[in-house]
């Protein structure tokens, strides 16, 4: 299975396609504006019709989980989803199936300007260094 992770300003999946605005950025101001994670899963033929557990977490440059204020104190910023790729009629035996997913994150994250952060993904508990997308946080421009 192959995973591609991209950052966008906003995104949604419809009928197997991703509709995204502001796709491919690597720098953002703080506090953050809303963002979307676009996940493209290329599922091998023999892995279709099975549950796929996706876990994504935001870590800082030292690899520590980023926490955000929650109703019960600070909590790690993680996203979890379960998906399943089916075999479309007429798909040739052995062909990979692409499964697009979008995860939207509300704005207002108080990330530290000048720092690098990374969204990291795991599939079914397995990690791969290629299943990550990093970005830098810039100081927001002053308000006039």
N, C-alpha and C positions, 0 to 999 in steps of 0.2 A: 504494500500500500504506500502511496506517495501523498504527501500533504504539502500544499502551498499556502502560505499565510501572507495576506496583504492588508495594508491599512488604508482606510478611506474616511472621508468626512461622514458619509452615510451610505447605506447599502441595503438592498433587500433581494431576496431570492424569489423568483416566480417561474414556474414551469421549467425548472432545470437551468435557468439562466440567472446571472447576477446583474442587477442594475445598481450602479455605484456612481457617486459624485465624489470628486476630489480623491481619486484612487492613486495610491502609490507614494504618499508623502512619507517623510522620515524626520520631520521636525514639527513641533507644536508649541504653543505658548502655555503659560500657566497663570491661573487655573485653566485646565484644558477645556477646549470646546468639545461637543459630542464627537464621538468617533465610532467607526465600525471596523470590525475584523471580518475580512472575507477569507473563508476557508474553502479551498478546492481539494477535495479528496479524490484521488484516482484509485478506485477500488479494483483489485485484481478479480478476475472471473470467479476463482474459487473462494473469494471472501465476500461475495454478494449474498444477499438474503440472510445476513447475520447482523446482530446488533453491533454497533461500533460505539465505544465509549470515548468521547472527546473531552479532554480536560485542558483548559488554557488558564495560565496564571501570569500575572504581571510581576516582574522582578526588577530590582535596581541593578546598578552596574556591578555590585558585589554578589549578585545572585540571591539576595534576600527578598522574600515575598513583600510586596508593597501592601500596606494595610490602609484601610479607609475607615472613617468613623461610621459606625452602624448603631442600631438601636440597643445593642448589648455591648458597646465598646468597640474598639478597633478590630476590624476583621480583614483577613487577606482578600485581595481582589482576585477572585477566580471565577471562571465561567465553566459550566458543565453542560454537556448535551449528549443525547443518545440518538443515533441515526442508523438508517439501514439503506443500503443501495440495492435496488432490485435490478433484474435483468430485463431491459426493454425487449418487447417482441422484435424478432428479426436481428438481434445483436449476435454477431458471429461468436461461436464458441472460442473462449480464450481471450476475448477482448476485454480491456479494462473499462469500467463504468465511472464516469465523472459525477461526483456528488457535490454540488455547491451548497455552502452554508453561510449565513451571515449572522453576526452577533453584534448588536448595537450597545454601546456604552455611553451612559449619560455624561454630560460635561460637568465641569467643576472640580475635577480631581486636583488636589493641591500638590502637584509634583514639583520637585525642586529644580529651579532654573539652572542650566549649565550641566545637568546630569543626563546620563544615558539610561534608558529603560528598555526592557525587552519583554514582549509577549512570547511565552513558550507553550508549546502544545505537546500533549501526550495522547496516544491512541491505544486504547485497551491496556493502559498501564505502561506502554513502551514509549521511550523517549528517543529522539533523534536530533542532533544539533542543527540539522537543516530545517526542522519544524519550528522556526522562531523568526520573529521580526523585531528589529530594534529601532528605536527612535530617540532623538535628542529633544530636551525641553529648553526652549528659549524664554528669556524674560519677555513678558507681555509688553507691547508698546504702551507708553504712558497715555492716559486718557486726557483729552483736551477739552 
